[in-house]
Amino acid sequence: MSDQRIEALEEKLAYLEASNAEMSEEIFRQQQEIAALTKAHLQTIARLQNLEDAEAEATNNMGGASAEKPPHY
């Protein structure tokens, strides 16, 4: 194999190694972002469930009067 061909292959290998490192870093960053978004999503769901539970409890404590329309409607 000629020196020129070996040099070209070494350049390609260096480029591929650099690209691989960049992609690995990006994948790691995306995994962290997905984890953060998943955590925020689960917290939002829990908060919504708590609000729904509190509303249902308030409605039950009022005897369901808040769910009924006033007579003038």
Buried (B, 14 or more C-beta within 10 A) or exposed (E): EEEEEEEEEEEEEEEEEEEEEEEEEEEEEEEEEEEEEEEEEEEEEEEEEEEEEEEEEEEEEEEEEEEEEEEEE
